[in-house]
């Protein structure tokens, strides 16, 4: 049975934090300044999600395609991640926030892998907001990894092809055990999802906002949720008035 979203708050919100570079360019600043300000916006978004009772918040921190950016910018972004973990994870832990990292860790620098694993281990028993960090993440790559895992089981005789279902595929994705996003927010006016949670967003509501990510505030977040609440989620069924 369908139900108006206005009576169902988003349990899981995913965000594409877009526009750091454009924010900086508009102010005559280097792109790195936009990324630094973007971290401040991220801190505010995590705090807002926790205070609003959202259970899961997924952020697209670094995509598998971001490696194609200029090397200096990639190095800066990786250092920014290091600083964020070293400075913020203890505070997130005190706030009862659990951290989960999705994406491919193969080929990453060993200290980054260690920091990601430390963040997950330190916060794994927390019961508040789950902050899911998509790092070195691409949804097509994730689905391909799941397909290879399933194919290996079929080849080994552990799985019959007839047993391959959407549920089985979902169980091999990075997001196993996490509900699909109810709402995806993308900033900076772009209207695409850029290889982000393609499988998981099959029935997600999208809200695209004009602000660049560094300008995204609690009010911006609340307005996006208000737009979500005006939607009627039908999951392929009929509208309530015609059901």
C-alpha positions in Angstrom: 0.0 0.0 0.0 1.3 3.4 -0.9 1.7 6.1 1.7 2.3 9.9 1.4 5.9 10.7 2.2 4.6 13.5 4.4 4.0 11.1 7.2 7.1 9.1 6.6 10.4 10.9 7.4 13.4 9.8 5.3 15.2 7.1 7.1 18.2 7.2 4.7 19.5 10.3 3.0 22.3 10.2 0.4 24.1 13.4 -0.7 26.3 14.3 -3.7 28.3 17.2 -2.4 28.9 19.1 -5.6 30.2 22.5 -6.4 33.2 23.1 -4.2 35.4 24.2 -7.1 32.7 26.5 -8.6 32.1 28.0 -5.1 35.8 28.9 -5.0 36.0 30.1 -8.6 33.1 32.5 -8.0 35.1 34.1 -5.2 38.4 34.2 -7.0 39.8 31.5 -4.7 41.8 28.3 -5.4 39.7 25.1 -5.7 41.3 23.9 -2.5 39.5 26.7 -0.6 36.3 25.3 -1.8 37.1 21.8 -0.6 38.1 23.1 2.8 34.8 25.0 3.1 33.0 21.9 1.9 34.3 20.0 4.9 32.7 22.6 7.1 29.4 22.1 5.3 29.8 18.3 5.8 30.2 18.8 9.5 27.0 20.8 9.6 25.1 18.2 7.5 26.2 15.4 9.8 25.1 17.4 12.8 21.7 18.2 11.2 21.0 14.7 10.1 21.7 13.4 13.6 19.5 16.1 15.2 16.6 15.4 12.8 16.7 11.7 13.6 17.8 10.5 10.2 19.2 7.0 10.7 21.6 6.8 7.7 23.5 9.5 5.9 25.6 8.5 2.8 28.1 11.0 1.4 30.0 10.8 -1.9 33.4 11.8 -0.7 35.6 10.6 -3.5 34.5 8.8 -6.6 36.4 6.2 -8.6 36.5 8.7 -11.4 38.0 11.5 -9.3 41.4 10.0 -9.8 41.4 11.6 -13.3 41.5 15.1 -11.7 44.8 17.0 -11.6 47.3 15.2 -9.4 47.7 18.2 -7.1 44.0 18.3 -6.4 43.8 14.5 -5.8 46.7 14.8 -3.3 45.0 17.6 -1.6 41.7 15.7 -1.3 43.4 12.7 0.1 45.2 14.8 2.7 41.9 16.5 3.5 40.4 13.0 4.2 43.3 12.2 6.4 42.9 15.4 8.4 39.1 14.9 8.6 39.5 11.4 10.1 42.2 12.5 12.5 40.3 15.6 13.7 36.7 14.5 13.5 36.3 10.8 14.1 36.8 11.1 17.9 34.1 13.8 18.1 31.8 11.7 15.9 32.4 8.7 18.2 31.5 10.9 21.2 28.3 11.8 19.4 27.4 8.1 19.1 27.7 8.2 15.3 28.7 5.0 13.5 31.0 5.2 10.5 30.9 2.8 7.6 33.1 3.1 4.5 32.0 1.8 1.1 34.1 1.6 -2.1 37.2 -0.3 -3.3 40.2 -0.2 -0.9 42.5 -2.1 -3.3 45.4 0.1 -4.4 44.8 2.8 -1.7 47.8 4.0 0.3 48.2 1.9 3.4 47.8 4.7 5.9 44.5 5.7 4.4 43.2 2.1 4.6 44.4 2.0 8.2 42.5 5.3 9.0 39.3 4.0 7.3 39.5 0.8 9.2 40.2 2.6 12.5 37.2 4.8 12.0 34.9 1.8 11.5 36.4 -0.2 14.3 36.2 2.7 16.8 32.5 3.5 16.1 31.1 0.1 15.2 29.1 -0.3 18.4 27.5 3.2 18.3 23.8 3.3 18.0 23.1 6.8 16.6 23.3 8.1 13.0 25.2 5.8 10.6 27.5 7.9 8.5 28.4 6.0 5.3 31.4 7.4 3.5 31.6 6.5 -0.2 35.3 6.7 -0.9 37.0 5.5 -4.1 33.4 4.4 -4.9 31.7 3.9 -8.2 28.4 2.1 -8.5 29.2 0.3 -11.8 32.4 -1.0 -10.2 30.5 -2.1 -7.1 28.0 -4.0 -9.2 30.8 -5.6 -11.3 32.5 -6.8 -8.0 29.2 -8.3 -6.9 28.8 -10.0 -10.3 32.3 -11.5 -10.1 31.6 -12.8 -6.6 28.4 -14.5 -7.7 30.1 -15.8 -10.9 32.8 -17.3 -8.8 30.3 -19.2 -6.6 28.5 -20.5 -9.7 31.8 -21.7 -11.2 32.6 -23.4 -7.9 29.3 -25.2 -7.8 28.2 -23.3 -4.7 25.3 -21.5 -6.5 22.8 -22.4 -9.2 22.2 -19.6 -11.7 18.5 -20.0 -11.0 19.2 -18.8 -7.5 20.4 -15.4 -8.6 17.8 -12.9 -7.5 17.8 -9.1 -6.9 18.1 -9.9 -3.2 21.2 -12.1 -3.7 22.8 -9.3 -5.8 22.0 -6.8 -3.1 23.7 -9.0 -0.5 27.0 -8.8 -2.4 27.0 -5.0 -2.7 29.0 -2.7 -0.4 25.7 -1.5 1.2 24.6 -4.9 2.4 22.5 -4.5 5.6 21.8 -0.8 4.8 18.3 0.3 3.6 18.1 1.9 0.3 18.2 5.8 0.3 14.8 7.4 0.6 16.1 10.8 -0.5 19.1 11.8 -2.6 20.2 15.4 -2.6 22.6 16.9 -5.1 23.9 20.4 -4.8 25.2 22.9 -7.3 22.2 22.6 -9.7 23.5 19.4 -11.6 20.8 16.9 -12.3 22.5 13.5 -12.6 23.7 10.9 -10.1 27.2 10.3 -11.5 27.7 6.6 -10.9 26.4 6.8 -7.3 24.3 4.1 -5.7 22.7 3.2 -9.0 21.3 -0.1 -7.7 20.2 1.3 -4.4 18.5 4.4 -5.8 15.9 2.4 -7.9 13.0 4.1 -6.0 14.8 7.0 -4.3 13.3 10.5 -4.4 15.8 13.0 -6.0 16.0 16.7 -4.9 18.4 18.9 -6.8 19.3 22.2 -5.1 21.0 25.3 -6.6 23.4 26.0 -3.8 27.0 24.9 -4.2 28.0 22.5 -1.5 29.9 25.0 0.7 26.7 27.0 1.0 24.5 24.0 2.0 23.1 24.8 5.5 20.7 23.3 7.9 18.0 25.3 6.3 18.9 23.9 2.9 18.8 20.4 4.3 15.4 21.0 5.9 14.0 22.4 2.7 15.1 19.3 0.8 13.4 17.1 3.4 10.3 19.3 3.1 10.3 18.7 -0.7 10.7 15.0 0.0 7.7 15.1 2.4 5.5 16.5 -0.4 6.2 13.5 -2.6 4.0 10.4 -2.7 6.2 7.3 -3.0 4.4 4.6 -5.0 7.2 2.1 -5.6 5.7 1.2 -9.0 2.1 1.1 -7.6 -0.8 3.5 -8.1 -1.3 6.8 -6.4 -3.3 6.5 -3.1 -6.4 8.2 -4.5 -6.6 5.7 -7.4 -5.4 2.6 -5.7 
